[in-house]
Amino acid sequence: MSLSFGHEFLSIPGPSAMPERVLRAMHRASPNIYEGELVDMMPDLEAGLRRVARTDGHVSIYIGNGHAAWEASLANTLSRGDKVLLLTTGRFGPGWGMMARGMGIDVEILDFGTAAPTDAARVEARLRADTGHDIKAVLTVHTDTASSVRNDIPAIRAAMNAAAHPALLMVDCIASLACEPFETDAWGVDVMVAACQKGLMTPAGLAFTFHNDKAAEARKSADLVTPYWDWNPRSAPDMFYQRFCGTAPTHHLYGLREALAILAEEGIENTWARHATLAKAVWAAVDAWAEGGIVAANVTDRAARSIAVTTLRTKGEEATAIRKWTQGFAGVTLGVGLGLEAGGKMATAHGADLFRIGHMGHLNPHALLGTLSVTDAALKALDIPHGDAALSRAAQVIAEAGAGFTA
Ligand SMILES: *Cc1c(COP(=O)(O)O)cnc(C)c1O
């Protein structure tokens, strides 16, 4: 017997829950791709993306996922044999690095483990030692979705400036864009990559690169660029079809437009604040569960935690049992653990002692508290020792955030 019924709820860190409004915006006949609404809406859509990314720079949209954005960013800025410095704090940095190696780029890894953020002092020391400026780019992930570590991008930029190093700063914001505060221009990020299925609440299928004039300069000598990935026609097309190197991703664009409208109505600072509060509710619950000695947050330092996703560790393989119970019995899908291995290596297996709660995008207290309650019920059903105040503490966080609220 199972109580799973009605809407299943996806609490994984991407794809995230989709707003009905986004789905409805996509429910339509195919539009004309040569003229009319679709063509005319692109400038506003790009402006909306720029607003969310806090940049006046160039935007390119690809039919692809996050991996596509990774490849696009490398192809447009680097040449075969170029060296990059990759900062890893989980699994997604190593993933970007594997793509770079596959493209013939020389990847040097600075590994900060899987539960702590990048140490900017080590970055600065490495860049100072690179007196010949062999390192062409520093690659880092804002929020590593596997470990749920969030990196301090301004500190990394400051380290590069302190070393007076000319490398490009390239940042993966695939998990964090429209969830966590991020300032592409103000933080001196040269290339930022994102995708639509996490904070942007749109079905997977659109990838984005944002680049500034310094990166545009690097594009001129990059020999890895191929016609499909070239960001020049995409960001400054003479003809509409060049934006997508072919047929536009019609329905995704309508969905994305609606998602950007939802974000504009909320206001991006409010979006960030909502994520911060919901994250605190998760952490309050996790800290209470941790009193049982089995479940704990992967990242101890709250300042280094993502506010879009939380990775939890269990002593043994309880994580897998918890996920199976919440999904099978209660219709709530928690995120699988992605294997985390030291040394910047990509683990191939799922981490059976890890699970993740996604708290990104289209999420409110009701939905989040539902996920936390079902997880709490799983701990009870599976006889996994845990502190018993998780739900009241999570509710307390929501209550405190709403203390001054009047209707
Ligand atoms: C999801 C994610 C990716 C990969 O995106 P795909 O769409 O699965 O290719 C890369 N980096 C981060 C930080 C992510 O969260």
The ligand as a Tripos MOL2 file, in Angstrom:
@<TRIPOS>MOLECULE
LIG
   15    15     1     0     0
SMALL
NO_CHARGES

@<TRIPOS>ATOM
      1 C1         22.7850   20.8010  -13.4190 C.3       1 LIG1
      2 C2         24.1640   21.3280  -13.4310 C.ar      1 LIG1
      3 C3         25.0390   21.1480  -14.5080 C.ar      1 LIG1
      4 C4         24.7110   20.2830  -15.6720 C.3       1 LIG1
      5 O1         23.5940   20.6890  -16.3430 O.3       1 LIG1
      6 P1         22.9190   19.6820  -17.3940 P.3       1 LIG1
      7 O2         21.7310   20.4630  -17.8360 O.co2     1 LIG1
      8 O3         22.5700   18.4510  -16.6410 O.co2     1 LIG1
      9 O4         23.8870   19.4390  -18.4740 O.co2     1 LIG1
     10 C5         26.2620   21.7530  -14.4620 C.ar      1 LIG1
     11 N1         26.6360   22.4960  -13.4230 N.ar      1 LIG1
     12 C6         25.8350   22.6870  -12.3540 C.ar      1 LIG1
     13 C7         26.3090   23.5280  -11.2290 C.3       1 LIG1
     14 C8         24.5800   22.1080  -12.3360 C.ar      1 LIG1
     15 O5         23.7900   22.2830  -11.2650 O.3       1 LIG1
@<TRIPOS>BOND
     1     1     2 1
     2     2     3 ar
     3     2    14 ar
     4     3     4 1
     5     3    10 ar
     6     4     5 1
     7     5     6 1
     8     6     7 2
     9     6     8 1
    10     6     9 1
    11    10    11 ar
    12    11    12 ar
    13    12    13 1
    14    12    14 ar
    15    14    15 1
@<TRIPOS>SUBSTRUCTURE
     1 LIG1         1 GROUP 0 **** ****
